[in-house]
Amino acid sequence: MTEAAELPGPIVRAFKIVSVISEASRPLTHREIAAAVGVPASTTHRLLRMMCSIGLAEVDRAEDEHRYKPGPWLTKIAYGVIGKTDVAAAAPPFVRAIVDEINATTMLWLYFDGSRLMMPGPAVSSSHRLDFRSIGFMPRGLAWGCVGRSVLAHLSDQHVDHAMTAEPVSPTGRQIEPKEELAAELKAIRARGYAISTGHTIQDAVGFASAVFDYRGQPLGCLGCTIPMIRFDPADEARYGDVVRRQAQRLSDTLGYRPTR
């Protein structure tokens, strides 16, 4: 490992760049990446162009200047790896518990800070033939839907600003709320412990999600369920939300999270 780390070749440098952009809390300029990796900016820029061409990195279009974040191929690799980590391994009983209690298709969603995406993990389908299955199981951002907002509620103002800029329109055609309204909703999500959305990412669907935390209190993702509006009784909102919140809390407990309050 030590000898490999000291090799000067482009492959090692590319892996160092992968590490830097994956661990960064925001997209980085090529000069910031060069400083972190310890190689000339021109070399870093050349490597980044190559990495973008194959999907290991990509330019963040929401930024005014050229900044880089993990690309789709890197995210796919990470998704494969994350399937073997503790949270994905621990989640299935808690996902199943939600389905057993409210009979709604439920999934663990994993949050990748470098790409600011929610990626689908282990899922359990409900017994309803008309329920949503693969239609909603695609990577998504943070601005829309209970899945994204359940995590966004626990991130910084910078993350909120970025989400609003990156996704001003929902998949179903809605315009993002003014910042003050979104901030009030995120505050309400934190207070009640779960997010609810209607028709944000899938027409005629209601979703519930609650964040899952690691031992440091950082959001790892969420547990989320989706229900067709035709099958949803608004009188059940608090009960459904509490079921999802309770199982997300239990999964967080399993991962070592201990809330301070």
C-alpha positions in Angstrom: 0.0 0.0 0.0 2.8 2.4 0.9 4.7 1.8 -2.3 1.6 2.2 -4.4 0.8 5.5 -2.8 4.2 6.9 -3.7 3.9 5.9 -7.4 3.8 9.1 -9.6 1.9 7.6 -12.6 -1.4 8.9 -13.9 -3.4 5.9 -12.6 -2.4 6.7 -9.0 -3.1 10.4 -9.5 -6.5 9.6 -11.0 -7.4 7.4 -8.0 -6.3 10.3 -5.7 -8.6 12.6 -7.6 -11.5 10.1 -7.2 -10.8 10.1 -3.5 -10.8 13.9 -3.3 -14.0 14.5 -5.2 -15.8 11.7 -3.5 -15.0 12.9 0.0 -15.6 16.6 -0.7 -18.6 18.3 0.8 -19.1 20.3 -2.5 -18.0 20.3 -6.1 -14.4 21.5 -6.5 -12.4 23.5 -9.0 -9.5 21.8 -10.8 -7.1 24.1 -8.8 -8.6 23.0 -5.5 -8.3 19.4 -6.6 -4.7 19.9 -7.7 -3.8 21.4 -4.3 -5.4 18.4 -2.5 -3.7 15.8 -4.7 -0.4 17.6 -4.8 0.2 17.8 -8.6 0.3 20.7 -11.0 -3.1 22.2 -12.0 -2.4 21.6 -15.7 -1.9 17.9 -15.0 -5.0 17.7 -12.9 -7.0 19.5 -15.6 -5.9 17.0 -18.2 -6.7 14.0 -15.9 -10.2 15.5 -15.1 -11.0 15.8 -18.8 -10.1 12.2 -19.3 -12.1 11.1 -16.3 -15.1 13.2 -17.5 -14.9 11.4 -20.8 -15.5 8.0 -19.2 -17.9 9.1 -16.5 -15.6 9.0 -13.4 -16.1 12.7 -13.0 -18.4 15.4 -14.3 -18.8 19.1 -14.4 -21.4 20.5 -11.9 -23.7 22.5 -14.2 -25.3 24.3 -11.2 -22.1 26.2 -10.5 -21.1 29.5 -12.1 -17.5 28.2 -12.7 -16.1 24.9 -13.7 -16.4 22.6 -10.7 -16.1 18.8 -10.6 -18.1 16.1 -8.8 -18.3 12.3 -9.1 -19.6 11.1 -12.4 -22.2 8.5 -13.2 -19.8 5.7 -13.6 -18.1 6.4 -10.3 -21.6 6.6 -8.7 -22.5 3.2 -10.2 -19.2 1.7 -8.8 -20.0 3.3 -5.4 -23.5 1.9 -5.4 -22.1 -1.6 -6.0 -19.7 -1.2 -3.1 -22.3 0.4 -0.7 -24.4 -2.7 -1.1 -21.8 -4.5 1.0 -21.6 -1.9 3.8 -23.1 -2.0 7.2 -26.2 0.2 6.5 -27.3 -1.8 3.5 -26.7 -5.0 5.3 -28.6 -3.8 8.4 -31.6 -2.2 6.7 -33.7 -5.1 5.3 -35.5 -6.0 8.6 -36.5 -2.4 9.2 -37.6 -2.0 5.6 -39.7 -5.2 6.0 -41.2 -3.9 9.3 -42.6 -0.9 7.5 -44.2 -3.0 4.8 -45.6 -5.5 7.3 -47.3 -2.6 9.3 -48.7 -0.4 6.5 -48.3 -2.5 3.3 -46.5 0.1 1.3 -43.6 -0.5 -1.0 -40.5 0.6 1.0 -36.8 1.2 0.3 -33.6 2.2 1.9 -32.2 5.2 0.0 -28.4 6.0 0.3 -27.1 9.5 0.3 -23.9 10.3 -1.6 -22.6 13.7 -0.5 -20.0 14.1 -3.3 -22.7 13.8 -6.1 -25.5 15.0 -3.9 -27.7 12.1 -5.0 -30.0 9.6 -3.4 -29.3 6.1 -4.6 -31.8 3.2 -4.2 -30.8 0.3 -1.9 -32.7 -2.7 -0.5 -36.4 -2.7 -1.2 -39.5 -4.7 -0.2 -42.7 -4.5 -2.3 -46.2 -4.3 -0.9 -48.8 -6.9 -1.7 -50.8 -4.5 -3.9 -50.6 -5.2 -7.7 -51.1 -1.5 -8.5 -48.3 -0.3 -6.2 -45.2 1.5 -7.4 -42.2 -0.8 -7.9 -39.4 -0.1 -10.3 -40.9 3.2 -11.6 -39.6 5.2 -8.6 -36.4 3.3 -8.0 -34.0 5.6 -9.8 -31.3 7.9 -8.5 -32.6 11.3 -7.5 -31.5 14.6 -6.1 -32.4 16.4 -2.9 -34.8 19.1 -3.9 -37.9 17.1 -4.6 -39.9 14.3 -2.9 -39.9 13.1 0.6 -36.7 11.0 0.0 -34.5 14.0 -0.9 -36.0 16.4 1.5 -35.9 14.0 4.5 -32.1 14.2 4.1 -31.8 17.8 2.9 -33.5 18.9 6.2 -30.3 17.8 8.0 -27.8 19.4 5.7 -26.3 22.9 5.5 -27.7 26.0 3.9 -25.1 25.6 1.2 -26.6 22.2 0.3 -30.1 23.7 0.2 -29.0 26.5 -2.1 -27.3 24.0 -4.4 -30.4 21.7 -4.5 -32.6 24.6 -5.4 -30.3 25.7 -8.2 -29.7 22.2 -9.5 -33.4 21.2 -9.6 -35.6 24.2 -10.0 -38.4 22.1 -11.6 -39.6 18.7 -10.2 -39.9 15.6 -12.4 -43.7 16.3 -12.5 -43.3 19.9 -13.6 -43.6 21.8 -10.3 -41.5 25.0 -9.6 -39.3 25.1 -6.5 -40.8 27.1 -3.7 -39.2 30.4 -2.5 -36.3 29.7 -0.2 -38.2 30.9 2.9 -41.0 28.4 2.3 -38.6 25.6 1.6 -36.7 26.5 4.8 -40.0 26.3 6.8 -40.8 22.9 5.4 -37.3 21.5 6.2 -37.7 22.8 9.7 -41.1 21.0 10.0 -39.5 17.8 8.7 -36.8 18.0 11.5 -39.5 18.7 14.1 -41.8 15.8 13.3 -39.0 13.3 12.2 -40.3 12.5 8.7 -41.0 14.1 5.3 -44.2 13.7 3.3 -44.7 14.7 -0.4 -47.5 14.4 -2.9 -46.8 14.2 -6.6 -43.3 15.6 -6.5 -41.5 12.8 -8.3 -44.3 10.5 -9.4 -47.8 11.8 -10.4 -50.6 10.6 -8.1 -48.3 9.3 -5.4 -47.8 10.1 -1.8 -44.4 9.4 -0.2 -43.1 9.2 3.4 -39.4 9.2 4.3 -37.3 9.5 7.5 -33.6 10.1 7.6 -31.1 7.4 8.8 -28.0 8.6 10.7 -24.5 7.2 11.4 -22.8 7.2 14.8 -21.7 10.8 14.2 -25.2 12.1 13.5 -24.5 12.5 9.8 -27.3 11.5 7.4 -26.6 8.2 5.5 -29.9 8.2 3.6 -33.4 7.4 4.6 -36.2 4.9 4.7 -39.0 5.8 2.3 -42.3 4.4 1.2 -44.6 5.3 -1.8 -48.4 4.9 -1.9 -50.8 5.6 -4.8 -53.0 8.5 -3.9 -56.1 6.4 -4.8 -55.2 4.1 -1.9 -54.2 6.8 0.6 -56.5 8.1 3.3 -55.2 11.5 4.6 -56.4 10.4 8.1 -53.6 7.9 8.1 -50.8 10.5 7.5 -49.6 10.8 11.1 -49.7 7.0 11.6 -47.8 6.2 8.4 -45.2 8.9 9.1 -44.7 7.6 12.6 -44.2 4.1 11.4 -41.5 5.2 8.9 -39.9 7.5 11.5 -39.8 4.8 14.2 -38.1 2.2 11.9 -35.6 4.8 10.6 -34.7 5.6 14.2 -34.3 2.0 15.1 -31.9 1.5 12.1 -30.0 4.5 13.2 -29.7 3.1 16.7 -28.3 -0.1 15.2 -25.7 1.9 13.4 -24.6 3.6 16.6 -26.5 6.9 16.4 -27.4 8.4 19.8 -29.3 11.7 19.5 -28.1 14.4 22.0 -31.6 15.7 22.7 
